[in-house]
Amino acid sequence: MSLLGRSLRTAVCAFMVLSGFVVHSGYTTAEADEASCRPDGRALRYVVAFDRGTTETEARAAITGGCGTTTIYYSQIAVAVATSADRDFAELVRPAAAFSAQAERLAVKRATGTPSARSTPARAELEPTDPAKVPSADRTDEQWDMRAIGADKAHRIEQGSDDVVVGVLDSGVDGTHPELTAALDPARSAGCLTGAPDRKWAATTSVHGTHVAGVIAAADDGKGVTGVAPGVRIASVKVIDDRGYADPEAAVCGLMWAADQDMAVTNSSYFVDPWSLSCAHDDARGVVNEVMARAVEYATSSGTLNVAAATNEAVGLVPSPRSGVRAQAEGCQALPAGLPDVVAVSSVTEERRKAGYSSYGLGVIDVTAPGGEEGQCVLSTVPGGYAPLCGTSMAAPHVAGVAALLASEHPGYGPRQLRRTLGAQATPIACPADYDLTGDGTQDAYCTGYAGFNGFHGHGLVDALAAVAPRAASNPAR
């Protein structure tokens, strides 16, 4: 379509909205849509940010006038999820700001003739776990990660309260795994892949969410592994699809659902797709940052502490701004990890060295936790049994588990007090004098800050023992 044609269509739709949803020629909104909307292929999902205070009636009318259909409107944060088969939807729905991760991926495919660089093939469906076939051997002696944060000692004092629910915002949890069945709260679990909560929350193709859930709350039953806080409850909130994407609308839905279900803590071991926006400096990044910032702010104000992985991109991160604030022009921003009020977690090895893959950044990283490295990964639950995985995805749930222990010990603590306590109780790790992982004489990353707060480790390594018994806090040399 020509630029003139697109401008005329935008003007027509805007006039429809401003004139009470009725065009002066006598057409109703629906009649005008039929005359002006031009579907072009399959319907794509969009996340749409409206001015705060926009009513649901106004938002739905604007989306209809822009040739779209409303999936859900989160009036608390003035953010909608919509679908449209009209390629010009993002322009037509203005002055609201819209973004589609699906459209972004299609644009990359059209431009290059291949899928986006981060796309992954569909994975095979997971077979349901047969509890009788899950190995029963005790493997806690392999859990170096739990010993590193004093969780093994903390379990003798406090294992967490079943009044505390941790939202596992991930690819879905295998609720039939015997280590997780007692902890899982199906009533608070939901799927968010469409941007609106539904009941499709179980793992289907990825072991990722089940592994994360085990790090947080695998049962202390003398079999398999034990989580950081085996006494708390977990909820499976599915925000990562079967190709490994966590689109903005799914992430917003997950945060809103967790807040409205009174979850004390959430864990987000993902970054919002597409990653290309993280280091870009355009309007699209601004839209995604805005909707995510609003969702995090709402969750925090509702009493939910959000913990997130720093990503495995090995890049230096800069903070993401609060809602209503323009992002800075330089640097990469990981969402949701870089947002204010989110506890951003980097990854360390058993030797307490920042893992080579872990992203970092002064003012972004709050604390660090075990994520492992090749040959020395984190053992946890997967459908059918147990497996080791490495990454900041594994580091973050250690922190979520410690936060859950704190929330159990101190029911009156709000998100900001939990966050401050996590940092205050962490074991400081100073910047390394040398960070040449390959031995080629070149530093692989640069750490800035001081021992108590730096870009690699934030305030330091989280301490589960200190969370339940501050006076018996772990020895830093443990």
Order of alpha helices (4+ residues) and beta strands (2+ residues): alpha-alpha-beta-alpha-beta-beta-alpha-beta-alpha-alpha-alpha-beta-beta-alpha-beta-alpha-beta-alpha-beta-beta-beta-beta-beta-alpha-alpha-beta-beta-alpha
